[in-house]
Amino acid sequence: MPFIAKKGSVAVSGVSLTVNEADNSGVEVNIIPHTAEETTLGDLQAGDRVNIEVDLLARYAQRLLGFAGANGSIDEDFLRQHGFAASSDRGAA
């Protein structure tokens, strides 16, 4: 659940859906009739097992937070040291 955000995306059994609501107890998505007819989602019943894939950016953000600096923060220097930001020559003329 920490990787799912309201208005973000989640894939349910391979079908990418927009998240309408999300909290610690669950997630709410809408499945339009066309999607229900053209995928296996329309055949699902409460309690059926599905595969859930979260947004790729959420996974990258979580990984990056795992490498946070000694003070637990991510700043420009931290990003540069770990290859997420380019070095700059601010003082160059």
N, C-alpha and C positions, 0 to 999 in steps of 0.2 A: 503493500500500500504506500510506502513512502516514495515510490517511484511514479505514482499515478497522480496527475493533477487535473483539476477541473479545466475543461476546454483543451486538454492535451489529447494525446492519442494512445490507444491501447489496441493490441491485436488479440482477438479471441479466436482461437483455432485457425489462425492464418488470415483472418478478416480484420482489416484495420478499421477501427471505429473511433469516433470522437467521444470523449468523456463529458457527460452532462454534469454529473455531480460525483464527488469523491470525498470520503472521510476515512477514518481509521477502521470502520466496520465494513466498508464495501464501496462499490463503484456502480454508477448508473450510466447506461448507454441507451441510445435509441437505435432500433433496427428497422429500417424502412422496408415496406413489402417486397420491393425488388431484391434487396439483399437477403431477406428471409427465403425467397423463392430460389435464388441462384446460388446459395451456399447451404451448408449443413446447419447453419444457425437456426433456421426455422424448425428444425426437427428436435431441438434441444428441449429437455424437461428440467424442472427444478432439481438440483442435485447431480445432474450429469457432470462428468469431468470434462474440462476443456484445458487447452494450452493457452497460457497468458504470456504475452510478450510486451514489455514496457518500452517506452520511448528510448531510443538509442542515446539521445542527449542526456537523459536522466541517468543512464548507466555511466556515461563518461563523467558527469558531474560527481556522482558518488565516488568513482575511482579517484578523481582529482582531490576530493575532500579527504580521502584516505592518506594522501601525501601532503596534507597541510603542514605549514611550517611549525616551528617549535611553539609559537604562540597560538597555534590553531587557526590562524587566519591565512587567507589567500590574497596576496597583494600583487602588484605589478612585478616586483622583484622575484617573488616566488614563481609566478607564471613564466618569466623569462628563464629562470634557472632550470625549469623542467620542460623547456621547449614549447610552451604554449603561447609565447609572445616573442616577437622579434626584438633583438637588441637595438637600441637607438643611440645616436650620438647627439644628445641634447645640447651639449656645450660647444659643438663644432661650429665654426664660422663658415 
